């Protein structure tokens, strides 16, 4: 086991000297190495202690720390790299660290008092003020009105925020956060929107990072399974801004629109900078439409207006603003910005006697439509300083890059089948997946094709594989919605390589998924509440359903429409994102998606529970059946991940129930038709997750009945695969659309056979690893034989799963020896979902066959009515 000796690297790329740079990064630790987060310390290359704080995020079964969240105050010069070392506190020399600033938080009747050492802030507990007051050196930094959010509804009425809950979310010596949750009210009228304001303070800084999210908790009506913006569950509003009241008269206004530009000085009468669109070549993409299908953008990029008297004049314009505005008084300056300003357009900064930071600005042509269960989180920075030039804001606009030595991650074993990219011998594979971050097929380049920007779109991937045969004059808009868990793949490759481009894509995709792709409501049916929406419809434009699957513009009727389902539930990337960032919203969504699995399968939550309250089967359904498939595999995976976040055993109990339901060591595999890929290919997803479950059981030392049951099932299916599975390119005549995605899925076969080798007798290792090598080589080579090899979907599949092969190449003898227990598993039993059980009961009561009942739609309705009627004693 390695000692606690973890190299961390921090690199500055924006040309800014960072003399007090806050860096946050999750660090994996080997089992048994560290039980107390306070026992870890951070030193620089000279051996001096560095200001830091640490806390445990996840634990190993022995209660030692698995992921440690570190906050560090780093010193990094422009265009340089610094190396830090995480070690045991006893191994580090003493330092002057005790003289550093420390955050203190005191709870008052009306507010929380936060002292960073550089400034004193008051966070009101009533929700009306973002900041009720701020002071530094006895000087007021804000006027009496403080900093206040205001929301204007679609009728022009102004609503004030009202707190329902205020609490200290995190408190440490270097970093602390206070959260206010509440709703909006205008007189006695309550708007059906809620908010969460997270204020983050850093010791020694007079700046505040504000993460402000607004959510529509209502359900969508989704009549006919359609999810368009015009849905009655959508809430419209015109503006959401924070207004900062300066403490005294403003002498001048200073601003810049783009990074590195020389600041302009402005007469403080009226000024605004408004970003209407992305400023890209395709700024007026069909991506940016309202409920009627009309464009919501009216010009390219941003415009800056000023006024000398009543007349407003255009004084500057450009494409992509990364702005900052500073108010200068006689004693203090106040600076403000929204991070990722142009990417999350529309945005505005304004001065008209009050400084406004508009997250949803009224300057936009169309009102903002927040769909039922949809939310958006923005991040802004407010800085208070004695000089006129902001310090923190340019640094937050261009954060430093921090990463962990990949060899340490490999040694920690916290990432399972992980090997550093430098030890991956598969150069053709690496070259292929690196197309995601560089070159003409990079995902950054692809987002320009449909202008995948704007507050709702930014962070999603362009699903260009859906547009291969599109012939229209404008690019077909299709959204990926984290299919096959791109967040997991991107973060894994970031950890393998330390390359900042992977981290950037993962950050953006994770935040988009959390906000837009998850259905954040309790007010719909259990099968949908808190679920993850599918990618948008195959080969059809997203139209006005935005990132939800089905639009009225693409179809209607009995055979069209739908909603969230078990087959599109991806959690592992969000779990890893939490481990790396400590973002509480990510952890919340992992639990949310795990709870969704339990809820959708709970028959007591449906109207049919009046007759049968048993499992619905909605958590195990894959392409209409309840044997190994994508739906059941994703459900089990989400439950395992939810347990990692919460340690709540009910998630494991449900996962084991689904395993027993869907797979058995004595399954008649031939009868399942797995050799018909069109309908049954996704059994591979289930077997991959079954291997993850075995790894979990082994980690917890639970080599019990369920471990043996799952192990025997995996080896049973793997044995069939070695005899019957062929590369998909050899059987493309069996599928409807013989695309490049099929051979990409061969990488799953490689993964499964490697897992089977791990859990098989030693005599089988070489044969299974050899067959895994065969499918891995075919997957990469066969995908590259297609002219469409570099579309989003095959790149994501190989990105997420292809790196595992290098681990087993490096550890060919990493087998697991478990003494057989002699368990008897019996024979497979067929699971019958709730609706089929009900149909059978109705058929028996009516004296007809279930098939006849299924053919008589009106008869079923009348029979159900009769069955639900009370009967005499």
C-alpha positions, 0 to 999 in steps of 0.5 A: 500500500502506498504512503500518503504522498499525492502529487497535485499540479496547478497550472495557470494558462490565462497570463494572470498572477494568482497570489491567493487562488482557491483550488478545489479537487477530490483526491482518491485514497487507497483503502485503510490509508486515512481515517481522519481528514484532518490528518492530511496536509498539503505542502509545496515544493519547498516543504512549506505547509499550504493553506488548506482544508479537507473533508471526506466525501466517500468511505471504504467499508472499513470507514477509511476515506475513499475520496478526500475533498481538498480546498487549497489556497495556491500561489501560481504565477502567470503561465506557470505550473506549481506542484503540491504534495498531499501528505500526513500532517506529521510528515510536514514541517510547522509553518506560519499557517496559523497567521492566515485568515480564517472564515467565521460564521455566526448565526443571528436572529435575522442573518448569518454573519460571515467574516472572511478576514478581508470583509464582513458579510450579512446573509439575510434569513428572510430571502429578500436580500442576497446580501443584506450588508457588507463591510470592510475596515469599517467601510460599508460596501453596500447601501441600505438595500444591499443586494436583492434578487427580483423576478418579473413575471410574464404580466410585468409584476415584480416578485420578491424572494421569500425564504423557506429555509436558510442554513450553513451548508459547509463551514471550514477555515478556508471555504464556507457556504450559506444556502437560502431556499425559497419561493417568489411572491408578489403581494399574496400571489405566489409564483410557481417557481422556487429558488436556491441561492448558494453563497460561497466565501473564501478566506482572505477574499472580499468576493462572493461566488453566488450559485443561483438556481431557479426551478419549476417544480410543477409537472408537465402535462405532456398530453399524448406523451409530448413535451413541448414548451407550450405545455401547460406546466411551463412557467413564463417570466420576463426577467430575473436579476440581482440589484446591488445598491452602492453605499454612496454616489458612484464617481465612474463606471469601468467595464470590459466586454472581452477578456484581456481588453483595456477597461473603458471608463464611463459616465455613470448615468446609464450603461448596459451590456447585453448578450443576445446570442452566442455570437457564433457563425450559426447564432440564429440556429433553429436551436433557439426557438420559442413555443411557437417555433419562432427564433428568440434571438435577434442579433449576433453577439453582444451590444453595449449601450450608454446614455447621455440624457434620455437618448441611448447610444450603441457604443460597442458591439462584438461576438462573445462577451466575458465581461466585468463592470465595476462601480467606483465610489470615493471609498470602495469599488464593486465589481460583478459578472456572470460566469460563462456569460456568452455561453449561457446567453441571454445575459446582461449587466446594467447600470441605471443608478443601481447595478443589475446582474441579469441572469434572465434579462428582459432585453430578450425578445421572448419571455423565458419558459421554464418547463415543468421539472426544469431548473437552471443554475447560474454562477456569478461573482461579486467583488468588493475592493479598494482599487478600481481593477477587479482581481478575483473576477478575471481569475474566476473567469479563467480558472486554473487547471488542477489535476492529480498524478494519474499514477496515484489514482491507479495505485489508490484502486478507488477507480476500479479498472483504471490505468494511467493513459501513459501506460495504455499501449493502445495508440490507435484507440487513444488517437480515436477517442482524443478526437473528442477534444481536438481536431475538426471532430471535437465536441467543442467544434461540433457544438458550433454546428447547431450553436449548442449554446444558451442557458438551456443548451450549453453543456449538451452534446450535438447528436450528429449521428441523428443527422447523417441523412438530413437534407435540409438547408439548416443543420438538424438540431438533436440533443444527446442528453448524456446517453451512455454516460459521457460525463463518466467517460470524459472525467475518466480520461481527464483523470487518466491524462490530466488534460484540461479539455476533458475536464472542461467538457465534463464540467459543462455536460454534468451541470447541463444534465443536472439542470435540464435533463433530469425531471425535478418534480414530485407532481407527476406519476412515479414512473416519471418523477425525478427521471432522466429524459431520453435524447431527442427523437431519432432522426427528427429535429428537437423543435419545441420539445427542447431537450425532451424526447417527443415534440408535437411537430414530429408526430402524434397519436397512439404510437408516438410519445413517451417520457423518462424510462429506465433505459436512459438512466446514467448516474456514474458520471455524476457520482464521479463529478461529485467525488471530484468537485464536492458539488452537492447538486450532483450528489443530490441527483445521484440519489434522485435517480436511485430513488426514481428506480425504486419509485417507478417499480413500486406498484403501490404508487399506481392506480392499479394498486387497488387490485395489485400493489406488487412491482410494476416492472418499469425498473427492469423493462428492456425492449419489452422484456424483463431479462438482461437488458439496458433498462434493468442494467441502468437501474441496478447501476443507479442503485449502486451509485446511490448507495455510494453517495448515501450508504443506504442499504435499501438501494442494494436490497432493490438492486439484488431484487432486480438481479434475481428478477432478470438473470439466473445461472441456469437461464436458457440463453438460446431461448432469449434470442441474444443472437438477434442484436436489433432487439437484444444487444443491450444484454451487454449493458446488464452484464457489465453492471453485473460485474460492477455489482460483483466488485461492490460485493467483493469490496464489502467482503460479502461473498454470500449467496447473492455474490455467488448467484451473480458470479455464476450468472455472469460466467454462464452468459460469458461462456455462451458469448465465447461460443456464439458472439461475433463482431457486430460488423460480421452480422450487420445483415441482422440489423435495420440500420447497419451503422458505425455504432454497432461495432462500437458496442463490441467494446462492451463484449471485451469488457464483459469477458475481462470481468468474467476472467476476473471471476472465473477459475484461473484455468479460464483466465487466458482464454477469456482475456484472449477473446476480450482482446479479440473484441476490443481490436475489432471494435476499434478497427471496425468503427474506423472502417466507417466514414462516419466513425467520428460521430458523437455516439461511437466516440462516446461509447468507446470513450466510456468503455474502451480504456478498461482494456488497458487495465486488464492488459496491465493486470492479466492475472487480477483474478478473484479466488472465492471458495465455492459455497455449494449454493443451490440456485433452483430454476429460473422464474419468469417475472410478470409485471403489474399490468400483466398480472392485472390482465390475468386477474381480469381474465379469470374474473371474466372467464376469458383468456388474457389474449382475448382481453388484450384484444378488447380495449373497451372490454378491459375498461368496463371490466376494470370498472366492474372490478373496482366497484364495491361488492356486497358481503 
